[in-house]
């Protein structure tokens, strides 16, 4: 359902609804670098372990059951992943989240601040699912259905600089 968002209107997901683009453009399927940026608002009772954005099962950003954030991608053989520690976005407050794969690292930012980074190289394989989902896992696995509010989803076919991440946060905070 539509609700008041961080900026204008947002979508409130009840764990049974999602948004899908069945034929996403090539720009949403970069091989080397990708960044996802989004505002979320979840309460402590909202379901964790939930996908915010998922491009098939090729890359995704997820809220863990403990409120930490995970970003992962599939390289054709296995999933490469990074998870924050000491973060809890299931607190009833709006949080800006960026998960990205640069040419040399996996990174997660929460509210404009780097919360996790690990060296990583490789390319993203798009062999597991074809749709772009908001609020649901890209291979249809229902255990990752999102409960909470999602606003202002942006996907970039490049990595974002620290300053750009901070600018995105500050422009609507």
Buried (B, 14 or more C-beta within 10 A) or exposed (E): EEEEBBEEEBBBBEBEBBBEEEEBEEEBBBEBBBBBBBBBBBEEEBBBBBBBBBBBBBBBBBBBEBBBBBBBBBBEEEEBBBBBEEBBBBEEEBBBBBBBBBEEBBBBBBBBEBBBBEEBEBBBBBEBBBBBBBBBBBBBEEEBBBBBBBBBBEBBBBBBEEEBBBEBBEEBE
